[in-house]
């Protein structure tokens, strides 16, 4: 208690120096917290935009389908899986899909196309597919020849809404799948998640076309919180309790996107730690100057029998108290700034459109991590740089210290 009281007195002895050092640490805290908040908020918006455009927060497939997709690797008991998923509070929505490669041709033009069978009603609850339309109407709610095609497929076959074209492929029963379809709508060329030659049709029509019966190749899952995708995917897998089914979060199904995001986050972390390095150098300079100015004082303490450990603890206690006060002030400033940025954000100079969503503002996220990480980093940096001046003061010999000016 005596050391703590002495440290508290020493912090407020030179108020101007303590204030400047505290402002430096508090400023570093606020910058670190705001950068983390903007990073988390922006990545959250991007993840939501990316996953709700097509992939979902997780996907269920037949075992082995994700590694090597095949028309024959299908989910057999879709009705049971749907009942289980409807009973999970973590699952906000789910949508079955059917996939198959095919050959599309219109007139004298032919191109390879990817068929995707969807349930329009469930897709509206789970995804934002309909918002990606550039013209025409979405896939009808009932099975019909009306389909939605990507801009690339429309361009390759010179199709527009109302035109007819044909698809030919392989049926699941070994037959040749072939049928005529009508273009009900065309997806956006720039703001759609379907960049290749895609053809979206009602899932019942796709099943009929491919002779798939009641099966599906994929179930896209949307959870109540995308940040818990891994945990919720594991819960869904446990609830389904079917070794023939494989449930994976978006971090696995969209591995390349996830890894690119992690690399970008590491770049942001480097910037944050450079800020903390500058703060740490400022703290080191302040504490070292304080020790040099009070050399005679430490000499008197040593001459009176104060142990080196006590002198060391005194200096470290001063740094600790100053850091705690600075972090408290920084937390208040960061809370206000992050709440403002969460409400108003920072306008983007060039808006981004993807998956039917226009991304115009970078919003902050107010989470526990945006305060705990800066607090721990500032505290660790301050205490680390305080060790050298504290050791220097602890090793002072009374004779030299008292003879110094």
MIDREN-584573 format. One record per residue (C-alpha): residue number from 0; residue in one letter; chain; x, y, z. Coordinates in Angstrom, 1 decimal, padded with zeros to 4 digits, always signed. Example, Ala and Ser with C-alpha at 12.3 -4.5 7.8 and 13.67 -1.06 7.14 Angstrom:
2
<pos 0; code a; unit A; u +012.3; v -004.5; w +007.8>
<pos 1; code s; unit A; u +013.7; v -001.1; w +007.1>
//
This chain:
405
<pos 0; code x; unit A; u +000.0; v +000.0; w +000.0>
<pos 1; code x; unit A; u +002.9; v +002.4; w +000.7>
<pos 2; code x; unit A; u +004.4; v +001.8; w -002.7>
<pos 3; code x; unit A; u +001.0; v +002.3; w -004.3>
<pos 4; code x; unit A; u +000.4; v +005.6; w -002.5>
<pos 5; code x; unit A; u +003.9; v +006.8; w -003.4>
<pos 6; code x; unit A; u +003.3; v +005.8; w -007.0>
<pos 7; code x; unit A; u +000.0; v +007.6; w -007.1>
<pos 8; code x; unit A; u +001.6; v +010.8; w -005.6>
<pos 9; code x; unit A; u +004.5; v +010.6; w -008.1>
<pos 10; code x; unit A; u +002.1; v +010.3; w -011.1>
<pos 11; code x; unit A; u +000.3; v +013.6; w -010.1>
<pos 12; code x; unit A; u +003.5; v +015.4; w -009.0>
<pos 13; code x; unit A; u +004.3; v +016.4; w -012.6>
<pos 14; code x; unit A; u +000.8; v +016.8; w -013.9>
<pos 15; code x; unit A; u +001.7; v +018.2; w -017.3>
<pos 16; code x; unit A; u +004.1; v +015.3; w -018.2>
<pos 17; code x; unit A; u +001.6; v +012.7; w -016.9>
<pos 18; code x; unit A; u -001.2; v +014.4; w -018.8>
<pos 19; code x; unit A; u +000.7; v +014.4; w -022.1>
<pos 20; code x; unit A; u +001.7; v +010.8; w -021.6>
<pos 21; code x; unit A; u -001.8; v +009.8; w -020.7>
<pos 22; code x; unit A; u -003.2; v +011.6; w -023.8>
<pos 23; code x; unit A; u -000.7; v +009.7; w -026.0>
<pos 24; code x; unit A; u -001.8; v +006.4; w -024.5>
<pos 25; code x; unit A; u -005.5; v +007.3; w -024.6>
<pos 26; code x; unit A; u -005.2; v +008.5; w -028.2>
<pos 27; code x; unit A; u -003.5; v +005.2; w -029.2>
<pos 28; code x; unit A; u -006.3; v +003.3; w -027.5>
<pos 29; code x; unit A; u -009.0; v +005.3; w -029.4>
<pos 30; code x; unit A; u -007.2; v +004.9; w -032.8>
<pos 31; code x; unit A; u -006.7; v +001.1; w -032.2>
<pos 32; code x; unit A; u -010.3; v +000.7; w -031.1>
<pos 33; code x; unit A; u -011.8; v +002.7; w -034.0>
<pos 34; code x; unit A; u -009.6; v +000.8; w -036.5>
<pos 35; code x; unit A; u -010.8; v -002.5; w -035.0>
<pos 36; code x; unit A; u -014.4; v -001.4; w -035.0>
<pos 37; code x; unit A; u -014.3; v -000.3; w -038.6>
<pos 38; code x; unit A; u -012.5; v -003.5; w -039.6>
<pos 39; code x; unit A; u -015.0; v -005.7; w -037.8>
<pos 40; code x; unit A; u -018.0; v -003.7; w -039.1>
<pos 41; code x; unit A; u -016.8; v -003.6; w -042.7>
<pos 42; code x; unit A; u -015.9; v -007.3; w -042.7>
<pos 43; code x; unit A; u -019.2; v -008.1; w -041.1>
<pos 44; code x; unit A; u -021.0; v -006.2; w -043.9>
<pos 45; code x; unit A; u -018.9; v -007.9; w -046.6>
<pos 46; code x; unit A; u -019.5; v -011.4; w -045.1>
<pos 47; code x; unit A; u -023.2; v -010.8; w -044.9>
<pos 48; code x; unit A; u -023.2; v -009.4; w -048.4>
<pos 49; code x; unit A; u -021.2; v -012.4; w -049.7>
<pos 50; code x; unit A; u -023.0; v -015.2; w -047.8>
<pos 51; code x; unit A; u -026.5; v -013.9; w -048.4>
<pos 52; code x; unit A; u -025.9; v -013.5; w -052.1>
<pos 53; code x; unit A; u -025.7; v -017.2; w -052.7>
<pos 54; code x; unit A; u -023.6; v -019.4; w -050.4>
<pos 55; code x; unit A; u -025.3; v -019.0; w -047.0>
<pos 56; code x; unit A; u -023.6; v -019.2; w -043.6>
<pos 57; code x; unit A; u -023.2; v -023.0; w -044.0>
<pos 58; code x; unit A; u -024.1; v -025.7; w -046.4>
<pos 59; code x; unit A; u -025.2; v -029.3; w -046.1>
<pos 60; code x; unit A; u -024.2; v -031.8; w -048.8>
<pos 61; code x; unit A; u -024.0; v -035.6; w -049.2>
<pos 62; code x; unit A; u -020.7; v -036.9; w -047.9>
<pos 63; code x; unit A; u -017.9; v -036.2; w -050.4>
<pos 64; code x; unit A; u -019.9; v -033.8; w -052.6>
<pos 65; code x; unit A; u -018.0; v -030.7; w -051.5>
<pos 66; code x; unit A; u -014.6; v -032.3; w -052.5>
<pos 67; code x; unit A; u -015.9; v -033.8; w -055.7>
<pos 68; code x; unit A; u -019.3; v -032.7; w -056.9>
<pos 69; code x; unit A; u -021.4; v -035.2; w -058.7>
<pos 70; code x; unit A; u -025.0; v -035.4; w -060.0>
<pos 71; code x; unit A; u -025.3; v -038.8; w -058.1>
<pos 72; code x; unit A; u -024.1; v -037.5; w -054.7>
<pos 73; code x; unit A; u -027.5; v -036.2; w -053.5>
<pos 74; code x; unit A; u -029.3; v -035.7; w -050.2>
<pos 75; code x; unit A; u -031.8; v -038.5; w -050.2>
<pos 76; code x; unit A; u -034.1; v -037.7; w -047.2>
<pos 77; code x; unit A; u -034.6; v -034.0; w -047.7>
<pos 78; code x; unit A; u -038.0; v -033.9; w -045.8>
<pos 79; code x; unit A; u -036.4; v -035.3; w -042.6>
<pos 80; code x; unit A; u -033.5; v -032.9; w -042.9>
<pos 81; code x; unit A; u -035.9; v -030.0; w -043.3>
<pos 82; code x; unit A; u -037.9; v -031.0; w -040.2>
<pos 83; code x; unit A; u -034.8; v -031.1; w -038.1>
<pos 84; code x; unit A; u -033.5; v -027.7; w -039.4>
<pos 85; code x; unit A; u -036.9; v -026.1; w -038.8>
<pos 86; code x; unit A; u -036.6; v -027.2; w -035.1>
<pos 87; code x; unit A; u -033.2; v -025.5; w -034.5>
<pos 88; code x; unit A; u -033.5; v -021.9; w -033.1>
<pos 89; code x; unit A; u -030.0; v -021.1; w -034.5>
<pos 90; code x; unit A; u -031.3; v -021.7; w -038.1>
<pos 91; code x; unit A; u -033.1; v -018.6; w -039.5>
<pos 92; code x; unit A; u -033.8; v -020.1; w -042.9>
<pos 93; code x; unit A; u -032.7; v -022.9; w -045.2>
<pos 94; code x; unit A; u -033.1; v -023.5; w -048.9>
<pos 95; code x; unit A; u -032.5; v -026.7; w -051.0>
<pos 96; code x; unit A; u -030.7; v -026.6; w -054.3>
<pos 97; code x; unit A; u -030.0; v -028.9; w -057.2>
<pos 98; code x; unit A; u -027.0; v -028.5; w -059.5>
<pos 99; code x; unit A; u -026.0; v -030.1; w -062.8>
<pos 100; code x; unit A; u -023.8; v -029.2; w -065.8>
<pos 101; code x; unit A; u -025.6; v -029.0; w -069.1>
<pos 102; code x; unit A; u -025.2; v -027.7; w -072.7>
<pos 103; code x; unit A; u -027.3; v -024.7; w -073.6>
<pos 104; code x; unit A; u -028.1; v -023.8; w -077.2>
<pos 105; code x; unit A; u -030.2; v -021.3; w -079.1>
<pos 106; code x; unit A; u -030.2; v -021.1; w -082.9>
<pos 107; code x; unit A; u -026.7; v -021.8; w -084.1>
<pos 108; code x; unit A; u -025.0; v -020.8; w -080.8>
<pos 109; code x; unit A; u -024.0; v -023.4; w -078.1>
<pos 110; code x; unit A; u -022.3; v -022.9; w -074.7>
<pos 111; code x; unit A; u -021.8; v -024.9; w -071.5>
<pos 112; code x; unit A; u -024.1; v -023.9; w -068.7>
<pos 113; code x; unit A; u -024.6; v -024.7; w -065.0>
<pos 114; code x; unit A; u -028.2; v -025.5; w -064.0>
<pos 115; code x; unit A; u -029.2; v -024.5; w -060.5>
<pos 116; code x; unit A; u -032.6; v -025.6; w -059.2>
<pos 117; code x; unit A; u -034.0; v -023.5; w -056.4>
<pos 118; code x; unit A; u -037.1; v -023.1; w -054.2>
<pos 119; code x; unit A; u -038.0; v -019.4; w -054.8>
<pos 120; code x; unit A; u -040.1; v -019.1; w -051.6>
<pos 121; code x; unit A; u -037.3; v -020.4; w -049.4>
<pos 122; code x; unit A; u -034.6; v -018.5; w -051.2>
<pos 123; code x; unit A; u -036.5; v -015.2; w -050.5>
<pos 124; code x; unit A; u -036.2; v -016.0; w -046.8>
<pos 125; code x; unit A; u -032.6; v -017.0; w -046.9>
<pos 126; code x; unit A; u -030.9; v -015.2; w -049.7>
<pos 127; code x; unit A; u -031.0; v -012.0; w -051.9>
<pos 128; code x; unit A; u -031.1; v -013.8; w -055.3>
<pos 129; code x; unit A; u -034.1; v -011.8; w -056.5>
<pos 130; code x; unit A; u -032.3; v -008.5; w -055.9>
<pos 131; code x; unit A; u -029.7; v -009.5; w -058.4>
<pos 132; code x; unit A; u -032.0; v -009.3; w -061.4>
<pos 133; code x; unit A; u -031.2; v -006.7; w -064.1>
<pos 134; code x; unit A; u -034.4; v -007.2; w -066.0>
<pos 135; code x; unit A; u -037.5; v -009.4; w -066.2>
<pos 136; code x; unit A; u -039.0; v -011.5; w -063.4>
<pos 137; code x; unit A; u -037.6; v -014.0; w -060.9>
<pos 138; code x; unit A; u -038.0; v -017.8; w -061.1>
<pos 139; code x; unit A; u -041.8; v -018.5; w -060.8>
<pos 140; code x; unit A; u -043.0; v -019.9; w -057.4>
<pos 141; code x; unit A; u -044.4; v -022.9; w -059.3>
<pos 142; code x; unit A; u -042.7; v -025.3; w -061.6>
<pos 143; code x; unit A; u -042.6; v -023.9; w -065.1>
<pos 144; code x; unit A; u -040.4; v -023.5; w -068.2>
<pos 145; code x; unit A; u -039.6; v -019.9; w -067.0>
<pos 146; code x; unit A; u -035.9; v -019.6; w -065.9>
<pos 147; code x; unit A; u -033.5; v -016.8; w -064.9>
<pos 148; code x; unit A; u -030.1; v -016.8; w -066.6>
<pos 149; code x; unit A; u -026.9; v -014.9; w -065.9>
<pos 150; code x; unit A; u -025.8; v -012.0; w -068.1>
<pos 151; code x; unit A; u -022.9; v -014.1; w -069.4>
<pos 152; code x; unit A; u -025.2; v -016.9; w -070.6>
<pos 153; code x; unit A; u -027.5; v -014.3; w -072.1>
<pos 154; code x; unit A; u -024.6; v -012.7; w -074.0>
<pos 155; code x; unit A; u -023.2; v -016.0; w -075.2>
<pos 156; code x; unit A; u -026.5; v -017.1; w -076.7>
<pos 157; code x; unit A; u -027.8; v -013.6; w -077.6>
<pos 158; code x; unit A; u -030.9; v -014.1; w -075.5>
<pos 159; code x; unit A; u -033.3; v -011.5; w -074.0>
<pos 160; code x; unit A; u -036.4; v -011.9; w -071.8>
<pos 161; code x; unit A; u -039.1; v -013.9; w -073.5>
<pos 162; code x; unit A; u -036.7; v -015.8; w -075.7>
<pos 163; code x; unit A; u -036.6; v -019.6; w -075.7>
<pos 164; code x; unit A; u -033.5; v -021.9; w -075.6>
<pos 165; code x; unit A; u -032.8; v -025.5; w -075.0>
<pos 166; code x; unit A; u -030.8; v -027.4; w -072.4>
<pos 167; code x; unit A; u -029.3; v -030.9; w -072.7>
<pos 168; code x; unit A; u -027.5; v -032.9; w -070.1>
<pos 169; code x; unit A; u -027.3; v -036.2; w -068.2>
<pos 170; code x; unit A; u -030.2; v -037.5; w -066.1>
<pos 171; code x; unit A; u -029.6; v -039.2; w -062.8>
<pos 172; code x; unit A; u -031.3; v -042.3; w -064.1>
<pos 173; code x; unit A; u -028.9; v -042.6; w -067.0>
<pos 174; code x; unit A; u -031.2; v -041.0; w -069.5>
<pos 175; code x; unit A; u -030.5; v -037.9; w -071.7>
<pos 176; code x; unit A; u -032.0; v -034.8; w -070.1>
<pos 177; code x; unit A; u -033.3; v -032.3; w -072.6>
<pos 178; code x; unit A; u -036.0; v -029.7; w -072.5>
<pos 179; code x; unit A; u -036.9; v -026.2; w -073.8>
<pos 180; code x; unit A; u -037.0; v -023.2; w -071.5>
<pos 181; code x; unit A; u -038.1; v -019.6; w -071.6>
<pos 182; code x; unit A; u -036.0; v -016.6; w -070.3>
<pos 183; code x; unit A; u -038.1; v -015.0; w -067.5>
<pos 184; code x; unit A; u -035.3; v -012.8; w -066.2>
<pos 185; code x; unit A; u -031.6; v -011.9; w -066.6>
<pos 186; code x; unit A; u -029.2; v -011.3; w -063.7>
<pos 187; code x; unit A; u -027.1; v -008.2; w -063.4>
<pos 188; code x; unit A; u -023.7; v -008.3; w -065.2>
<pos 189; code x; unit A; u -021.8; v -006.4; w -062.5>
<pos 190; code x; unit A; u -023.8; v -006.8; w -059.2>
<pos 191; code x; unit A; u -024.6; v -010.5; w -059.3>
<pos 192; code x; unit A; u -022.9; v -013.4; w -057.6>
<pos 193; code x; unit A; u -023.5; v -015.5; w -060.7>
<pos 194; code x; unit A; u -020.7; v -014.5; w -063.0>
<pos 195; code x; unit A; u -020.5; v -017.6; w -065.1>
<pos 196; code x; unit A; u -023.1; v -019.1; w -067.5>
<pos 197; code x; unit A; u -025.8; v -019.9; w -065.0>
<pos 198; code x; unit A; u -029.4; v -021.0; w -065.5>
<pos 199; code x; unit A; u -031.7; v -020.8; w -062.4>
<pos 200; code x; unit A; u -035.0; v -022.7; w -062.5>
<pos 201; code x; unit A; u -037.6; v -024.0; w -060.1>
<pos 202; code x; unit A; u -036.3; v -027.0; w -058.1>
<pos 203; code x; unit A; u -039.2; v -029.2; w -059.1>
<pos 204; code x; unit A; u -038.5; v -028.4; w -062.8>
<pos 205; code x; unit A; u -034.8; v -029.1; w -062.3>
<pos 206; code x; unit A; u -035.6; v -032.4; w -060.6>
<pos 207; code x; unit A; u -037.9; v -033.4; w -063.5>
<pos 208; code x; unit A; u -035.3; v -032.3; w -066.0>
<pos 209; code x; unit A; u -032.6; v -034.4; w -064.3>
<pos 210; code x; unit A; u -034.8; v -037.3; w -063.1>
<pos 211; code x; unit A; u -033.7; v -036.7; w -059.5>
<pos 212; code x; unit A; u -036.9; v -037.5; w -057.7>
<pos 213; code x; unit A; u -037.2; v -035.6; w -054.4>
<pos 214; code x; unit A; u -033.5; v -035.4; w -053.8>
<pos 215; code x; unit A; u -031.2; v -032.3; w -053.6>
<pos 216; code x; unit A; u -027.5; v -031.7; w -053.8>
<pos 217; code x; unit A; u -027.2; v -028.9; w -051.3>
<pos 218; code x; unit A; u -029.0; v -027.2; w -048.4>
<pos 219; code x; unit A; u -028.0; v -023.6; w -047.8>
<pos 220; code x; unit A; u -028.3; v -022.5; w -044.2>
<pos 221; code x; unit A; u -028.6; v -019.0; w -042.8>
<pos 222; code x; unit A; u -028.1; v -018.6; w -039.0>
<pos 223; code x; unit A; u -029.2; v -015.9; w -036.7>
<pos 224; code x; unit A; u -025.6; v -014.8; w -036.2>
<pos 225; code x; unit A; u -023.0; v -015.3; w -039.0>
<pos 226; code x; unit A; u -020.2; v -014.9; w -036.4>
<pos 227; code x; unit A; u -021.2; v -018.3; w -034.9>
<pos 228; code x; unit A; u -021.2; v -020.1; w -038.3>
<pos 229; code x; unit A; u -018.7; v -022.7; w -037.2>
<pos 230; code x; unit A; u -020.5; v -023.5; w -033.9>
<pos 231; code x; unit A; u -024.0; v -023.4; w -035.5>
<pos 232; code x; unit A; u -022.8; v -025.7; w -038.3>
<pos 233; code x; unit A; u -021.6; v -028.2; w -035.8>
<pos 234; code x; unit A; u -024.9; v -028.0; w -033.9>
<pos 235; code x; unit A; u -026.8; v -028.5; w -037.2>
<pos 236; code x; unit A; u -024.6; v -031.5; w -038.0>
<pos 237; code x; unit A; u -025.2; v -033.0; w -034.6>
<pos 238; code x; unit A; u -029.0; v -032.5; w -034.8>
<pos 239; code x; unit A; u -029.2; v -034.1; w -038.3>
<pos 240; code x; unit A; u -027.2; v -037.0; w -036.9>
<pos 241; code x; unit A; u -026.6; v -038.5; w -040.3>
<pos 242; code x; unit A; u -023.2; v -039.8; w -041.3>
<pos 243; code x; unit A; u -024.2; v -039.5; w -045.0>
<pos 244; code x; unit A; u -024.5; v -035.7; w -044.6>
<pos 245; code x; unit A; u -021.7; v -033.2; w -044.3>
<pos 246; code x; unit A; u -022.4; v -029.7; w -042.9>
<pos 247; code x; unit A; u -019.7; v -027.1; w -043.3>
<pos 248; code x; unit A; u -019.6; v -023.4; w -042.5>
<pos 249; code x; unit A; u -018.9; v -020.7; w -045.1>
<pos 250; code x; unit A; u -015.2; v -020.6; w -044.0>
<pos 251; code x; unit A; u -014.8; v -024.0; w -045.5>
<pos 252; code x; unit A; u -017.2; v -023.9; w -048.5>
<pos 253; code x; unit A; u -015.7; v -020.5; w -049.5>
<pos 254; code x; unit A; u -012.1; v -021.2; w -048.4>
<pos 255; code x; unit A; u -010.4; v -018.9; w -050.8>
<pos 256; code x; unit A; u -012.6; v -015.9; w -049.9>
<pos 257; code x; unit A; u -012.0; v -016.6; w -046.1>
<pos 258; code x; unit A; u -008.2; v -016.9; w -046.5>
<pos 259; code x; unit A; u -008.1; v -013.6; w -048.5>
<pos 260; code x; unit A; u -010.1; v -011.9; w -045.8>
<pos 261; code x; unit A; u -007.7; v -013.2; w -043.1>
<pos 262; code x; unit A; u -004.7; v -011.9; w -045.0>
<pos 263; code x; unit A; u -006.3; v -008.5; w -045.3>
<pos 264; code x; unit A; u -007.0; v -008.5; w -041.6>
<pos 265; code x; unit A; u -003.4; v -009.2; w -040.8>
<pos 266; code x; unit A; u -002.4; v -006.1; w -042.8>
<pos 267; code x; unit A; u -004.8; v -004.1; w -040.6>
<pos 268; code x; unit A; u -003.3; v -005.6; w -037.4>
<pos 269; code x; unit A; u +000.2; v -004.5; w -038.5>
<pos 270; code x; unit A; u -001.0; v -000.9; w -038.8>
<pos 271; code x; unit A; u -002.5; v -001.1; w -035.3>
<pos 272; code x; unit A; u +000.7; v -002.5; w -033.8>
<pos 273; code x; unit A; u +002.7; v +000.3; w -035.4>
<pos 274; code x; unit A; u +000.4; v +002.7; w -033.6>
<pos 275; code x; unit A; u +001.1; v +000.9; w -030.4>
<pos 276; code x; unit A; u +004.8; v +000.9; w -031.0>
<pos 277; code x; unit A; u +004.8; v +004.7; w -031.3>
<pos 278; code x; unit A; u +002.8; v +005.0; w -028.1>
<pos 279; code x; unit A; u +005.3; v +002.6; w -026.4>
<pos 280; code x; unit A; u +008.3; v +004.7; w -027.5>
<pos 281; code x; unit A; u +006.6; v +007.8; w -026.1>
<pos 282; code x; unit A; u +005.9; v +006.1; w -022.7>
<pos 283; code x; unit A; u +009.5; v +004.8; w -022.6>
<pos 284; code x; unit A; u +010.8; v +008.3; w -023.2>
<pos 285; code x; unit A; u +008.6; v +009.8; w -020.5>
<pos 286; code x; unit A; u +009.4; v +007.2; w -017.8>
<pos 287; code x; unit A; u +013.1; v +007.3; w -018.6>
<pos 288; code x; unit A; u +013.2; v +011.1; w -018.2>
<pos 289; code x; unit A; u +011.3; v +010.8; w -015.0>
<pos 290; code x; unit A; u +013.8; v +008.3; w -013.6>
<pos 291; code x; unit A; u +016.8; v +010.5; w -014.7>
<pos 292; code x; unit A; u +015.3; v +013.6; w -013.1>
<pos 293; code x; unit A; u +014.7; v +011.8; w -009.8>
<pos 294; code x; unit A; u +018.1; v +010.1; w -009.6>
<pos 295; code x; unit A; u +018.9; v +011.8; w -006.2>
<pos 296; code x; unit A; u +015.5; v +010.8; w -004.9>
<pos 297; code x; unit A; u +016.1; v +007.2; w -005.6>
<pos 298; code x; unit A; u +019.6; v +007.5; w -004.1>
<pos 299; code x; unit A; u +018.1; v +008.8; w -000.8>
<pos 300; code x; unit A; u +015.6; v +005.8; w -000.8>
<pos 301; code x; unit A; u +018.4; v +003.4; w -001.4>
<pos 302; code x; unit A; u +020.5; v +005.1; w +001.4>
<pos 303; code x; unit A; u +017.6; v +004.7; w +003.8>
<pos 304; code x; unit A; u +017.5; v +001.0; w +003.2>
<pos 305; code x; unit A; u +014.9; v +000.7; w +000.5>
<pos 306; code x; unit A; u +015.4; v -002.6; w -001.4>
<pos 307; code x; unit A; u +016.0; v -002.5; w -005.2>
<pos 308; code x; unit A; u +012.8; v -004.6; w -005.7>
<pos 309; code x; unit A; u +010.8; v -001.9; w -003.9>
<pos 310; code x; unit A; u +012.2; v +000.8; w -006.2>
<pos 311; code x; unit A; u +011.5; v -001.4; w -009.2>
<pos 312; code x; unit A; u +007.9; v -002.0; w -008.1>
<pos 313; code x; unit A; u +007.5; v +001.8; w -007.4>
<pos 314; code x; unit A; u +008.3; v +002.7; w -011.0>
<pos 315; code x; unit A; u +006.2; v -000.1; w -012.4>
<pos 316; code x; unit A; u +003.3; v +000.9; w -010.2>
<pos 317; code x; unit A; u +003.5; v +004.5; w -011.6>
<pos 318; code x; unit A; u +003.4; v +003.2; w -015.1>
<pos 319; code x; unit A; u +000.5; v +000.9; w -014.3>
<pos 320; code x; unit A; u -001.6; v +003.6; w -012.6>
<pos 321; code x; unit A; u -001.0; v +006.0; w -015.5>
<pos 322; code x; unit A; u -001.9; v +003.3; w -018.0>
<pos 323; code x; unit A; u -005.1; v +002.4; w -016.2>
<pos 324; code x; unit A; u -006.3; v +006.0; w -016.1>
<pos 325; code x; unit A; u -005.4; v +006.5; w -019.8>
<pos 326; code x; unit A; u -007.2; v +003.3; w -020.8>
<pos 327; code x; unit A; u -010.3; v +004.4; w -018.9>
<pos 328; code x; unit A; u -010.2; v +007.8; w -020.7>
<pos 329; code x; unit A; u -009.5; v +006.0; w -024.0>
<pos 330; code x; unit A; u -012.3; v +003.6; w -023.5>
<pos 331; code x; unit A; u -014.8; v +006.4; w -023.0>
<pos 332; code x; unit A; u -013.5; v +008.2; w -026.2>
<pos 333; code x; unit A; u -013.5; v +005.0; w -028.2>
<pos 334; code x; unit A; u -017.1; v +004.1; w -027.0>
<pos 335; code x; unit A; u -018.4; v +007.4; w -028.3>
<pos 336; code x; unit A; u -016.5; v +007.3; w -031.6>
<pos 337; code x; unit A; u -017.4; v +003.7; w -032.3>
<pos 338; code x; unit A; u -021.1; v +004.3; w -031.6>
<pos 339; code x; unit A; u -021.0; v +007.3; w -033.9>
<pos 340; code x; unit A; u -019.3; v +005.3; w -036.7>
<pos 341; code x; unit A; u -021.7; v +002.4; w -036.1>
<pos 342; code x; unit A; u -024.7; v +004.8; w -036.7>
<pos 343; code x; unit A; u -023.3; v +007.0; w -039.4>
<pos 344; code x; unit A; u -020.2; v +005.2; w -040.8>
<pos 345; code x; unit A; u -017.6; v +006.5; w -043.2>
<pos 346; code x; unit A; u -018.9; v +007.0; w -046.8>
<pos 347; code x; unit A; u -017.0; v +005.0; w -049.4>
<pos 348; code x; unit A; u -015.6; v +007.0; w -052.3>
<pos 349; code x; unit A; u -016.5; v +004.2; w -054.7>
<pos 350; code x; unit A; u -019.6; v +002.2; w -053.7>
<pos 351; code x; unit A; u -019.5; v -001.6; w -054.2>
<pos 352; code x; unit A; u -022.5; v -003.6; w -055.5>
<pos 353; code x; unit A; u -022.5; v -007.4; w -055.1>
<pos 354; code x; unit A; u -025.2; v -009.9; w -054.8>
<pos 355; code x; unit A; u -028.0; v -007.4; w -055.1>
<pos 356; code x; unit A; u -026.6; v -005.3; w -052.2>
<pos 357; code x; unit A; u -025.1; v -001.8; w -052.6>
<pos 358; code x; unit A; u -022.2; v -001.2; w -050.1>
<pos 359; code x; unit A; u -021.8; v +002.5; w -049.7>
<pos 360; code x; unit A; u -020.8; v +003.1; w -046.1>
<pos 361; code x; unit A; u -018.1; v +001.5; w -043.8>
<pos 362; code x; unit A; u -019.8; v +001.0; w -040.5>
<pos 363; code x; unit A; u -018.2; v +000.3; w -037.2>
<pos 364; code x; unit A; u -019.0; v -002.7; w -034.9>
<pos 365; code x; unit A; u -019.2; v -002.1; w -031.1>
<pos 366; code x; unit A; u -018.0; v -005.4; w -029.7>
<pos 367; code x; unit A; u -016.1; v -006.5; w -026.6>
<pos 368; code x; unit A; u -013.0; v -007.1; w -028.7>
<pos 369; code x; unit A; u -012.9; v -003.5; w -029.9>
<pos 370; code x; unit A; u -012.1; v -002.5; w -026.2>
<pos 371; code x; unit A; u -010.4; v -005.5; w -024.7>
<pos 372; code x; unit A; u -007.7; v -005.8; w -027.4>
<pos 373; code x; unit A; u -006.6; v -002.1; w -027.2>
<pos 374; code x; unit A; u -006.7; v -002.1; w -023.4>
<pos 375; code x; unit A; u -004.5; v -005.3; w -023.1>
<pos 376; code x; unit A; u -002.2; v -004.0; w -025.9>
<pos 377; code x; unit A; u -001.7; v -000.6; w -024.4>
<pos 378; code x; unit A; u -001.2; v -002.1; w -020.9>
<pos 379; code x; unit A; u +001.3; v -004.7; w -022.1>
<pos 380; code x; unit A; u +003.2; v -002.1; w -024.2>
<pos 381; code x; unit A; u +003.4; v +000.4; w -021.3>
<pos 382; code x; unit A; u +004.5; v -002.2; w -018.8>
<pos 383; code x; unit A; u +007.1; v -003.7; w -021.2>
<pos 384; code x; unit A; u +008.8; v -000.4; w -021.9>
<pos 385; code x; unit A; u +008.6; v +000.5; w -018.2>
<pos 386; code x; unit A; u +010.9; v -002.4; w -017.2>
<pos 387; code x; unit A; u +014.1; v -000.8; w -018.5>
<pos 388; code x; unit A; u +013.8; v +002.5; w -016.6>
<pos 389; code x; unit A; u +012.6; v +000.6; w -013.5>
<pos 390; code x; unit A; u +015.7; v -001.6; w -013.6>
<pos 391; code x; unit A; u +017.9; v +001.4; w -014.1>
<pos 392; code x; unit A; u +016.4; v +003.0; w -011.0>
<pos 393; code x; unit A; u +016.6; v -000.2; w -008.9>
<pos 394; code x; unit A; u +020.4; v -000.5; w -009.7>
<pos 395; code x; unit A; u +021.3; v +003.0; w -008.7>
<pos 396; code x; unit A; u +024.0; v +003.1; w -006.0>
<pos 397; code x; unit A; u +023.4; v +005.7; w -003.3>
<pos 398; code x; unit A; u +026.9; v +007.3; w -003.6>
<pos 399; code x; unit A; u +026.6; v +008.0; w -007.3>
<pos 400; code x; unit A; u +023.0; v +009.0; w -007.1>
<pos 401; code x; unit A; u +023.6; v +011.6; w -004.3>
<pos 402; code x; unit A; u +026.6; v +013.0; w -006.1>
<pos 403; code x; unit A; u +024.7; v +013.5; w -009.4>
<pos 404; code x; unit A; u +023.2; v +016.9; w -010.4>
//
